[in-house]
Amino acid sequence: MTTTDPTEQFGSIPAAAVIAACLQAQASVPPRSGVSRVFGRSPLSDDSRPWYLGALGELQVAARLAKLGPGWKVLHSVPIGERGSDIDHVVVGAAGVFTINTKFHEDARIWVGSKRLLVNGQKTDHLRNSRFEAQRVARALTAPAGLPVDVQPVIVLVGIRNITVRERPVDVAVVRDTELLRWLHRRPTTLDADLRDRLTAAMAQRIHWAAPPAQASEPDLPAFAALRREVDTARRTRVLWAMTVLAGFVTVAATLAVSTYSSLLGG
């Protein structure tokens, strides 16, 4: 049996915990019938769908972070604490340390105030949770850094329809995923090269975070990829049916219009 090295590098699989939770919820979903496939019913259940969307959001943000370039260190699905919690992404660069909390809110209307963030008019705990994550990372990195570490919490919104900012929170940044890289690159330099290197080295060592659960294992990425293909195929099928029905209505309407016009001319 292989023993995990507490100083090993980790955090290389984006959305690891969310993918695992999605597949676990999806495991109890019976296969779709032939009719369901023909009409494009989604294979996702009500339980697995939120996990699925969450995974897509984290994967999308991870793909953007991969384009940050040299001088940046990024970890994904970072375990923190002793209860199996993790942080979507932790980023360090000359501009500082950032915790990124990804939120996929499909076609949602977002309202941001100094003390609250609403999704389609509903209150959320996004601001509070993001502050808490940043505080935990700051505590985890302070000891290896040898001095207090400031960590900036960031909420990254994916898939939203629009965002209204009434007043920006003082201590939590809220950005769209399409704005993330530009926002990070525009942050002023706050870390000298030595401290940045120390923090980068500390980030990559599991010993500074949390021990992996005894039953921890990598998510089944091929299974999730297969699920994505199935979901995408179902979506395309529904779109095709919608276009077919619309084309039928247009054809009927055009036929009626021509018939009516011909009758009027004949009269």
N, C-alpha and C positions, 0 to 999 in steps of 0.2 A: 504494500500500500504506500502510495506517495504522500509524503507530508508536505503541506503547503508552506513555503518559505514566507515568513511574515514581512520580509522586505521586498518580495517580488513585485514586479510592475503589474498593474491591474487597471481596470477602467477603460478597456479598449473596445468593449461591445456596447454600442448605444442602445438604449431602451431595453436592456437585458431583462430587468425585473418586470417591465410592462409586457414584453413579449411572452415571458413565461406565464404571467397571470392571464393573458389573453388565451393562450393555448390551453391552459388548465380549464378556463371557463368554457372554451369551445369544445373540449373533449366530451362533454355531456350532451352536445347538440347532435341529434340524429341526422344522418345524411339526407339531403334534399331528394324529393321524389323527381321523377322524370318531368312531370308537369311543372313543378316548381322551377326546374332548370330551364325549361322551354320559355317560361314567362319571366325569368330573371330574378326570382326571389333571392334576396341576400342570404348567404349561408350563415351570417352572424346572428347570434341570439341577442336578446336585450341585455344579458349579462356580459357577453364578450365584446359587444360593440364599443362601449366606453374605453375598454382596455386597448382595443384595436386602434381607435382614433388616437389615443394617447401615444401608442407606439409609433404611429405614422408621424405625429408631431415631433417626437424626440428624434426620429430618424431624419426628418427633414432639417431640423436645426443642426444635428450632427454633421450633415452633409455641408451645410453652410460654414460651420466652424472649421471644417477640414480645409477651407480656403483661406484661413487667416494668414498663413504664411509663416516664415521663420520668426523666431522670437516669441512665439506663443506656445503654451503647453495646455492641452485640453484632455480632461478625463471625463468619461461618461459613466452613468449609473454608479456613482460613488457611494459605497455603503457608509453609513454614519450611525453611531449609537449601537445599542445592543438589541434593538427590536426589529431588525430587518429593514429599516428605513434606508432610502438612498436619495441622492441628489442627482437630478437629470444630467447636469454638466457643471464641471468646475473648470474655470479658465484662469491662467495666469500669464501676464505679459508685462511689459514695461509700464503699462497703464494701471497695473494692480491686479488684484484677485477678484474674480467675479463668480457668483453662483447663479446659474441660469435655470429657471423654473419654466419649463415649456408647458403651454396650455393650448390644446387643440379645441377650439370652439367653432364647430362647423357652421358657417353662414350666420354667425351671431353678431349682434350689435353690442359693442362694448362702451361702457361709460366709466371714465376714470376721474376720481376726485382725490383730494389730498389724503383721505383716510379710508376710502373704500373703492372697490372695483366691482361694477355690476355687469352681469352677462344677461342680455335680454331682460333687463330690469331686475334681475335677481341678485341679491347680495352674495358675495363669495368670501372665502378666507385667503384668497391669493396673496394679498399684501402681507398679512400676518405670517403666513407660512413661509413666504420668501424671506422675510426678516429673520425668522427663526433659523432657517437653513444657513443664512449668511453668518449668524452668530455662532452656530455650531462649527462651521468651517474655520472661522476665526480662532476659536478655542483650540481646534485640532492642529492648526499651523503655528500657533504662537510659540509653543515649546521648541519645536525644531528650528524656528526662525531666530529664537533668542530675544525677541521683542514683540510687543503687541502688533497684530496684523489686522489691518482694516480690510473688510470684504464687502464688496458692493453687490447687493441682490438685484437680479434682473428678471423680470417676467417677460417671456417671449410668446406672443400670441400668433397662433397658426390657424389658417382657414377662416378667419373672421370676415364678416361683410364690411363693417366700418367701425371706426373708433372715434369717440367724442371725449376730448380731454378738457374737463372743466378746470382742474387744477392738478398739476403733477405732484405726486408724493415726493417729499423731501429726500427720503432715504431709499426708495425703491424705484428703479427705472422700469418703465413699461414701454416695450417696442414691438412692432410687427417683426416677423421673422425676416421679411425682405429688407428691413432696416438695420438688422443686427450687426452685420460686419462694418457698415459705415459708422454706426454708433460706437463700436469698440475702437475702431481706428482713430476716431476723433477724440478719444479720452486723452487727457494730458499725462505725461510721464510722471509716475509717482514712486517707482522703484529703481534703485540703482542696479547695475548689472550683478553685483555680488549677492544682494538680497533676492533678486529675481531668480538667480541660479539656485540659491538655497531653498527657496520656496518650491521651485520646479522639482528639485530632487526630493523634497519632503512629500510633495503631492503624489509622486509615483510610488511611494512606499506604503503598503497596506497597514503597516504597524502603527502609522499615525492616525488611522481612521478607525475601522472596526474589523474585528475578526470575522471571516466568512462563516455563515451558518454551517453546521455540520453536514446538512443535506444539500448544500449549495451545488449547483451544476450549471453549466452553460445552457442558455435557451436553445431550443431546437430551431435554428435559423432556417433550415430547408423546409420544415413544416410551416413556418410562418410565411415564407416566400410562396409556398403552394397555396396557402390561405389567401394571400394578397392577389394571386392570379385568379383564384376562384371569385373573390369579391369583385375584382375589376371586370371579369367576364360577365358576371351577373349585372353589373351596372351598365355595361355596353348593351347587353340584351334589352334591358328596360328602356334605354334611350332609343334603341332601334324600334321597339314596339311603339313607343310614344310618337316617333317620327312617322311610322306606318299609319297609326290611327289619325294623326294630323293630316297626312297626305290624303287619307280617305275622306275626311271631312271637307278638305279643300276641293277634292274632285266632285263630291256630291253637291257642294255649294255652287261650284262652277257650272255643273250640269243643270241645276235648277235655275241658275241665273240665265243661262243660254235659252233654256226652255221658256222661261217667262218672257224674255226679250222677244223670242220668236213668236210667241202667242200675241204679244202686243203689236208686233209688226203685221201679223196676219189679221188681227182685228181691225 
